[in-house]
Amino acid sequence: MRGCCFPGILDRSRSRRGTLRFIKSPCYVSLMFAWKVGNDEFGYMLSDILKQNGVDNSGLLFDANARTALAFYALKRDGQAEFMFYRNPSADMLLRPDEIGVSLIKKATIFHYGSVSLIQEPSRSAHLAAMSVAKVSGCILSYAPNMALPLWPSKGAARKGIMSIWNYADIIKVSVDEIRFLSEGDDPYDDNVIMKKLHPYNLKLLLVTEGARGCRYYTKMFLIAAQEFKGWAAGFEVEAIDPTGAGDSFMGGLLSIVAAHNQIYKDEKRLREALDFANACGAFTVTGRGAIPSLPTKDAVLRIMFSYFNS
């Protein structure tokens, strides 16, 4: 990710329902996607979707010997999504370290990743190599595990794999369920548990998403206690239809601002404004169906924010 996508830092009164005012001119983010898909119709469909949405897909590789991974999902009666995956092996699992887009990564401001590629070789080694290039190049490392337990050989392997790269990230986003899993059943709302088990000294910002309730944030500046803060940013009330993609939308919204303000974790007021924007991104996404079609435009997010803050 390079550049930024927030139309302006929001200036509002201390009340969360204060009037929003733009104090900076619009700016935009440039996105790059680098990984591997199959040389098949699904792979080309994904490539076209990226291109249609303005994402640089020059780092996308096509494998002639494996198919594109597929994920099917259904909404259960409680509104939660249930997934079924077809890979075994799929093209993304076969990405090798020598195939990573080094030149693209070096151009990036933020390198964002999940944990699924850590499950087995050679994609695990490719993932680690890409992280190393990003770190050396001065990228901000952003990690959202996006826990997909059915893909891992066991819960223990998932926990170990997800935590194996935990200490390398600058920003981490997890859900309440993921905290409960990673802490082996500890209270996900206990700040002491979170700071002790999931917030290493080098992590700049830890985010815990809570669905419709919004999110919690925790910063920790090593040896600079005055710059540590934590809190909660309330979510937006919407009529939820499908939760799929809400976390990705939240993270995309936040990182678009971090790309322009990479020291935001030191400024609580600005961070809270960014989290309002991210929460609004997630809220809009759950009002539609499908992870990609329901992703919001900037204007759609701002309409939610203006409507809520001015009501």
N, C-alpha and C positions, 0 to 999 in steps of 0.2 A: 504494500500500500504506500502510495506516495502522494503528498499534497494534503488537502483538507476538503471537507464537505460541509461545513456548518455555515449557514447564511449570516451568522453574526453572533457574538456573545450577547447573551440576553441580560439586560439590566432591569431588575424589578425591585419592588419594595420588599421589606422583610417578610411580609405576608406571602404565603405560597400562592395566593390568589391575586397578587399584585399585577399591575399592567406590564406587559412585555414591551420592550422597546429595543430596536436594533441599534447597535452602536458601532458596527463594522459592516463594510460592504460584502456582498456575497463572494464566496470562493468555493472551489470544487475539489473533489478528490479524484485521483487517477488510480485505478485498480489493476492489479495483475494477478493472474491465476496460473500457477505452475504445478502440474502433476501429470498423471497418465490415465488415459482411457483406452478402450478397445477401438480397433479399426472397424467399427460397425455403426449401424444407424443410431444407436443410443449415444455413442461417443460423439458423432458429428452433430447430433441434436444438442448435446450439452455445449459443444463448441459454439454452435450458432446462437444459443441462448446467451452465452457470455458476450459474444460480439454484439448482439442486438441490444444488450444493456450497457454497452460502452466499456466492457472489461477487456483489457489486453490479454488475449489468449495465446500469444506467441510462445509462451512457455508450456503449452499443453502438448503432450506427446501422445501418439497413437500406436498401440501395440497390436501387431498383426497376429500374435499367437495367443491372445487372451481377450475375453469379452469385457465390456464395461460393467462395473458393479451395478446391481439393481437393488433398490430398497422399496418394498411395498408397505403401506401402512393403512391402518383402519382406526377409526375413532371408536373407543369403547363407550359404554353407557355413561360412565362418569366423565366423559369428555376428554380423556387422556388418549394419546396416540399409541398404538401398538404396532411394532415394526417387524418385518420379516425380510431377511437379506439373502441375496443370491450373489456369491462371489466365488470362492473355492476352486481355483484361484481366479481373481479378476485382475485386470490390467494394473490397477493402482497398487496391488500387492507386489507387483513385479518391478516397480521402479528401482533402479540401481543408483548408487552414489555417483557414478560417472555420468548419469543422465540429468542430474539436477541443473536447473537454470542459474548457474553461478552469476552470470552477468546481470540477470534480472534481479536477483536477490540483492546484489551490491548496490543497485539503484534505489532500493526500497527505503522508506522511512520506518515502516512497521512490518514485521514479519509475524503473521498470525497463523496458528496451527491448532490441531486437535490431537487426539491420542490414537485413533484407529490405525494409523500407519505404523504404530509401534508394535503391533501384534506379532508380526513375524518378519523374517528376512525375505528379500533384500530391502523391502520398503523401510524397515526400522533403521537400517544403516543409512539409507538415503535421507530419511527424516533427520537423523542426528547430524549428518554432514551439512544439510541445509541450515539447521540451527546454528552450527558452528560458523558457517560463512556469514550468516546474518549478524551474529554476535560480534565477530571480528570487524565487520563493516560498519558497526555502530547503529544497527537497527534496534528499534524497540521490539522486544520479544513478547508477544501476546499469546496466551494459552487458554483455550477453552476446551477442557477434556472431552466434553460431549460424550459422556459415558454410554457405550453401546455394549452392554454385557453379553448379549447373545453371540457376539463375534469373538469374544475371548474364550480361551480353553477352560477357564475357571474364574471364579470371583477373586481368588487369591492372585492369579496371574494378572487380572485386570487392575487390581489395587496396586500391585508391585509395578506394573508397566506404566500406569498413569503417574505414579509418584516418582518414577525413575528420572523424569526430566523436570520435576517440580521446581527445583532450586535454580533453574537457569532463566526462568521467565522474569520479566519486569512487571507484567500485568497478568493476573489470572482471574477468570470468571468461572464460578461454580454455582450450582443450584443447591437448594436445601437437601434434596435427596442425595446429591453427590457428596456433600459434606458428611451426611449420616453414613454413607457407604465407606468413604475414605478414612473416616475416623473410627470405623468399626463399631458403629452404634452409639457414639457419643451424641449429646444434645447439640443439634446443628444451630441452635439459637444462643448457645453459651459462648460469649466473647472470649473467655479464657481458653476454651477448647480450640477455637479458631486461631487465636494468636499463637498458641503453643504448638499446635500440630500442623497448621496449614499456612503459617505466615513466616517464612524464613527471613533472616535479617536483610537479605538483598532484594526481596520483593518490594516493589514500590507501591503497588496497589492491588488489593484483593477485593473482588466484588462477589457478593452473594445474591443471586436473583431469587425472588420469592413470588414469582408469578404476578397476579393482579395487585399484590401488596406493594410491589416496587422492588427495591434492592437495598442492601446494606453495603457500606464501603469501609475499608480499613487501610490505612497507610502506616508505614513504619520507616522512619529515616534513621538509619544506624547512627547511634551516638548523638542524635539531634532530637531530643524528646520534644522540644518546642514545636517541631514540624510534624508531629504525629497527630492524627485525628481519626475519628470514626463516626459513623452516623447512619442514617436511614433516609432514603429518598422515596417518597410515596409514589405509587403507580397511578394510572389513570383508569377510571371506571368506563368500561366499554362492554358491549354485548359480544361475548366471546363465542366464536364458532369453531375454530380449529387452532390449537396451540402450536402446531408444527411450525418451526422456523422463528418463533418469537425470540429465543435466545440468540440466534444468529443475527436477527434484525437489531436487537438491543446492542450487541457487540459492534456491529457495523456502524451504528449511529454514534456510539461512543468513540470508536477509533477514528472516525472521520474528524472528530474534534481534536483528539490527541495528536493526530498528524500535524495539526497547525499549532498546538499548544503542548509541546512535549514535556513541560514541567508542571502540568496541571495538577499532579498529585501533591504539589506543595501549596496549592491555593484552594482551600475548602470551598469558598464561595463559587469560584469558577467550576470546580469539580461538580458541585451540586447542580449547577446549571446544565452542565454536560450530561449528567445523569437524568435530569428531567427530559432532555431531548432523547436520550437512549430509551428511557421508559416509554415515551410516547411512540417511538419506533416499534417497540415490542407490542404495545397496546394496539396499534393500527393493524399489525400483522395478524393478530388473533381474530380480527373481524372478518377475515376472508379464508378461503380454503387453498391449501397447497403452500409449500415452503417458499417457492419462487414467485408465483403469481401474486401472492399477498404481501410481498415486500413493498413498503411505502415509498413514494416520492418525497422529496423534501417538503413540497407544498402541503402534502397530505398530513405530514407530521406537524407542521406549523399550525394547520387548521385545528387539530386536536388540542394543541397547547394553548392557542388563543382562546378557543371555546371554553376550555377548562379554567384557565387563569382569570378570565374576564367574566365568569359566571357568578 
